[in-house]
Amino acid sequence: VTGENWRAYKAQIAAQYSGARLKVASSPPAFTFGQTNRSPAFLSNFPLGKVPAYQGDDGFCLFESNAIAHYLSNDALRGSTPQTSAQVLQWVSFADSEVIPPASAWVFPTLGIMQFNKQATEQAKEEVKRVLAVLNQHLNTRTFLVEERVSLADITVVCSLLWLYKQVLEPAFRQPYPNVNRWFVTCINQPQFKAVLGEVKLCEKMAQFDAKKFAEIQPKKETLSKKEKGGKDAGKQQPQQQQEKKEKKKEEKKAAPPAEELDECEAALASEPKTKDPFAHLPKSSFVMDEFKRKYSNEDTLTVAVPHFWENFDREGYSIWYGEYRFPEELAMTFMSCNLITGMFQRLDKLRKNAFASVILFGTNNNSSISGIWVFRGQDLAFNLSEDWQIDYESYSWRKLDVDSEECKTMVKEYFAWEGEFKHVGKPFNQGKIFK
């Protein structure tokens, strides 16, 4: 049995990587927080009454989220050597001892589940800065925390940072830690993370303590009645008033979410403001990007999609750019080079509505290059419109193409169709990726 909270996410993401089959019980009638975990049957297996908790088909039981995540992992996640497994354990401990305490002290009040204390919050901010600085330095030369692939270390630390990034790490606060931001966004966009976390919206504006929300969430203290005070009108309250008071009390009790852990407060973010559209300042365009994408996906590229593109292209509302990876000498195995392209696409997910790209890997192992054609709404590089889109683009050199030139027409045709001479490249076509 497990509840849906950030601690449970660790086990669920680990299971996504290892292939462990996991049945999640997090809502009535299978599980009711505050009731099921207080029942004698639950307490006989999990004496602390904490969630998440794990029970296997064979009756094997575990409490404590790190132990559950470790059990559901495979060797690749745990670390395949004594050294790497120790490093994984190091970062798991780091998350618990260094990240969670200041994160809770800062975030809990913004969710209304803890009273605000200015001194404690300011101290928590400083501790979070120290934690992010340590991570930023470590990730300066690394893609992930341990070796060059996702491990339980990444899963655990990402989950411990989740509420910080969702609630309080606004762009200006997180800006000094580009390596951490790049790593965090890379992780949450991995399919295994996304399957559990869904779309993670990074904080746009630092959340503050909401006294009204805090008052609503905290259990109400009933004021003493006149009878309890020994007043002269004691006991004269009308039955109807008493009934209304009872009903109101019931509703308040029902509405108040459990305030035991940060995990149970996800509902508090349901009303968070929507992100401002980075393209809101641009005039409406006659070019319907979705219509072109449908043609490109479902019909012949050269005879239907490309002609449709040029017949409907809005030269004022859109621009076409050529992007080339600046460090071809660093490209080794072709599958790793393709992962670079895929990773960039994943991190640009929210740009899809206003962009299209065909990016191609040319050449072979240890002798390859990456380049592509991008179509953006507006006349400027779209990456500059949002901090979240700036992780990869500086690794490419960008050139705006003259849409009326023969060079542009040829490039669009060849890159969209994945065939042609590609005279400017000098290497054979290997494989392509489409951003749409």
N, C-alpha and C positions, 0 to 999 in steps of 0.2 A: 504494500500500500504506500502511496506517495502523494504528497500534496503538490499543487502546481505553484512552485515558488523558485526563487533563484537558486536555492540549495538543491532542489530537485532537478533543476535544469542540468546540473553537472552530470548526474547519472543518465539523464535522458540523451544528452549529446554524446556521452561516451558510448551508450548503446547504439546510437546511430552509426558511429564509426566501427564498432566491433561486430555489429550484426546481432547483438543479443536481443532476444524477443522480450519486450517489456510491456506489460499491461498497466496503464496508469489509472488509479482510482483516486479521483480528486473532487468529486461532486456527489451530492445525494442521488440515489439512495446508497451507493457504494461507500461513500465516505462523507461525513459531515464534520468539518473542523470544529473542535471544542466539544464534540459529543463522541464520535467514533474513537478518537484518540484518548478519551477518558474512560472508555468502557473496560470492564475486567478482562474481556477476551484480548483486547489490544494490549493492555498493560501487562498481561502475562507473557507476551512475546517481546514487548518494547516497554520496559518498566518506567522509562522517563516520560513516556507519552508524547515524544517529539516526532515531528515529521520533517523531512521525508523518512520513511521506514521501508525496508525491503523484506519481502517474504517470497522465497522460491517455491516452485511446484513441489519440491521435495521437503518443504517445511523449514529450509534454512533461512534464518532471520538475521538481519543486520540493521542497526541504527547508526546514526552519524553519516552525514552526506558524503564525506570524503571516502569512507570505507565502502559505501555503496557504489560510488563512481569507480573506485579502484577495482572492485569485484566485477563490475560490468564492462571493464576495459579489456583490451587485448595487449599483447606484449609491446606492440608498436606505440600504444598510448602510454603504457607504464614505464617504458624505457627498457631496451633490450640488453643492456649491459649494467653491471653494478654501478658504474659511474653515472650513466644517463638516468637510471631509476632513482638514484640519490638526488640528482639535479631536479627531477620531476617532484620528488618529495619536498625538496627545498622550496620550490615555488608554491606548492600547495600550502605549506606552512606559512609562507610569506603572505599569501592571500588572507589566511585566517588571523594572523597576528598583526600584520601591518596595514592591510587594506580595510578589512571589515570594521574595526573599531572607529576610525575617523569617518569612514563612509556612513556608518549608522548615526554617529553624533551629528553629522551635517545634514543627511537626507531625511532622517526620521521626522524632525520638526516640520519639514516642507510637506510631508504627507499627513500631517495632523495627528501623528501617533505618539508624539513626545513634545513636552513643553520646550519652547525656545529659550536658549541661554546664550547670550551674545558671546561671552568669553569662551564657552565650550565650542561654539560654532567657529569662531576665529581660529582657535587652536586646531580644530579638525581640518580647516582649510590649509593651514600650514603643514600639517602632517600629510595631507593628500598631495600637496606640492612635492614634498620630500619623496613620497612613494612613486609619483609619476616621474620624477627626476632619475630615480634609481632604474626604473623600467626603461626610460628613454635612453639612458647611457648603455644599458645592456643590449637594447635592440638597435643600437647604432650600426652594428655590423651583422645583424641577424634578422632573418625573416620571422622566425618563431623563437620561443623562449629556450627550448632545448633542441639541439640539432636543427635540421632543415625541414621539419614537417610538424603538423599539429600533434601535440601530446596532451596528456592530462594536465600538465602545467598550464598550457594555454587555455584549456577549457575552464579550469578552476579560477584562474586570475581574471579572465574575461567575465565570468559570471559574478565575481565579487565586485567588479567595476561597473556592472550593468546599470545599477540605479544611479551611480554618479553621472554616467554619460547621458542617461535619460532625463535626470532631474536638474543637475546643477552645473555640470561642466560645459558652460556656454563657450562659444567660439573663442572669445578673448582669453578665457581662463585656460583652455586646452591648447591654445596656439603655440606656447613654448615647448610642447612635447610632440613634435611631428612624428617621431618614430613610434611612439605609443599609439597615436591616432591611426597611423597607417596599419599597424599590427592589429589593433582592435577592429577596425573596419574590414580588414582582410578576413579576420576570423568570423565575424558575425555574418559575412556574406558567403561563407562556405556552405554548401548544401546541407551538411549535417547539422550545422548551427541553425540555419534558417528553418529546417524542419521542426525545430523545437521552439526557437525564439520568434519566428515570423520576422516581419520587418521591424528593425529597431530604429526608432526615430531619435537622432541625436539632439540633445538639448539646444534650443535656440536662445532661450533667455533663462538665466539662473532663477530657479524657483525659490520663493521666500516663505517664511512661516505665515500660515493663515490661521489667525486666532479663531475665526468663525468655524473653520473646518475642525480645528482642534476641539472646540466646545461641542460640536455635533458628534464627534467620534467618541469622546470620553463619556463613561457612564455618568448619568445624571445623579446628583445627590438630592434626595427628597428633603424638602424643608419640613421642619417640625410642624405638625398640625396644632391647632389651638388646643385640642384635647391633650396632646403630649405636653403642651406648655401649661396645661391647667387653666386655660382661658374660660371665660364664662359661657361662650357659645360653643363649647366643646361638644362634639357629637351631633351638632345640628346640621351638618352638611347634607344637602339633598341627595337622594339615591341617584338621580340622573347625573348630577355633577360628579359623584363618586365613580359612576360607570364610565363617564367620558375621560376622567383622569386615568382610570385603569387602562382604557383603550389606547390613550395617548402614550402611556408608559410602555405598553406592549409594542407599539409601533416604533418608539425610540429604541427599545431594546433590540427589536428585529433589524432596524436600519443600521445600528452601530456595528461595523465590521470588527472582527477580533483584532486586538492591538498587541498581540504577544510578540510578533516578529515583523520585520520589514516585509517578509515574504507574503503576508496575508493582505497587503495593502495595494495590490496592483490596480484595484478598481479606482483608486484615488486619481489615477492618471487618465481615466476614461474621458474626462472633460478637458484635456489639455488642448491648447490652441493649435490650429492647423498651421503648418509652415507656409510662409509667404511664397508665392510662385515667383521664382527668379526671373521669369520671362514676362511678368505682369506689365512691365513698362513698355513693352513692344506693341505696335499696332497689330490688329488682326490680319492674318495672311490668307490669300486666296488658295495657297498650296495646301492641300489636305494630305499631310504626311501619312496618316493611317491608310488612306486609299492607295497611295503608292506602295506602301509596305505589303498590302494585300496582293497587289499585282505582282510584286517581286516574289512573294512567297508561293503564289499559286499558279502563276503563268510563266511563259518563257521569258527569260531575261532579255535577250537581244531583240526579239521581235515584238514584245509587248511592254515589259517593264521599263526599259531604257527610253523608248519613244514616249511612253506616258510621262516619265520623269521630265523630259525636256519640254513636252507640250504644256505641262502644267506648272513648271518650276517658277517660283516667284523670286525674281532677282533682287527685289528690294527687301523682301521679308526673310530671305535665307541666304546663306553663303556656303561655299564649298572650300574645304581645306585639305591639304596634303600633309600627313604626319609621318615622320620617319624616326625609328628608334635610334637614339644617339650613341648607343654603346654596343654595336654588333660584335665587337671583339669579346664581349663577356658572354655571348650566347653560346651554349654548349649543346646539350642534347635537344633535339627538336621538340620532344614532348614537353620539356621544361620551358622552352621558348613559347610554346602554345599556351602553357599555363599563365605566362605573363599577360598574354592578350586576354584570356578568359578572366583572370583576376581583375584586370582593369575594367572590363565590361561589367562584372558583378558590382564593383564599387560605384559604377555610374548608373545604377539601376533607375534612379529617379530622373535621369536625363532622357530616357528612352522616348518619351512622348514628343520631344522636340529635337530629336536627332536621329541620324541613320549613319552607319559606317560599314565599310567592308575593309577588313584588315587582313593582310596576307603575310604568311611566313614563306620566305624564299630560301632556297639552298638546302643544305644537308647538315648533319651533326658537325659542330665545330666550324661551320662555314655557312652562316645564314644571316639573314637580315629581316627586319619587320617594317612594313610600311602600309599605309592605308589612305583611303579617301573618306572624309567625314563631311556630312551635311548638317549644318546647325541652323537653328532659328536665329535671326538677327545677323548683323555684319561683323560681330566680334567672336573671338574664341569663347565658347560657352563655359569652359572650365572656370573662368574667372568670376562667374556669377554666383558660385557657391563654394564655400571652403571644403565641403564634403567631396567635391569633384576634383580637387587639386592634388590628390595623392600621387597620381601616375603621370600626369600630362607633361611635367617638366623633364621626364626622361625621353621626350620626343622633341624633334625640331618641327616647327609648324610654318606652313606657307599658304597664304590665301591665294586661291586660284582665280584667274579671270574667267568668269563663266562663259564668256563669248569666244574664248580662244580655242584653237584646235587642240592644244595640249590638254586643256580641261576636258574637252569632249572625249578625247582618246582615253584619258585616265579613268573617267567615269565609266566608259564602256568596258575597259579591260578589268578594272577592279570589281565592278558590279558582276561581271560575267565570269571572273576568275580564268580568263583566257585571253591570249594576245601576245604581243612581242615583249612588253614591259622593258623597253629599251633602256630606261633610266636605272634599271636594277642590276642587270648583269648576272643574275642567278636564276635557276629554274624555279617555277612555282612548286611549292611543297604542299601547303594547305591554307585554307582561309577560314575566317570567322566573321560572322555578320552580327552587328549591333542593331537591333530593331525593336 
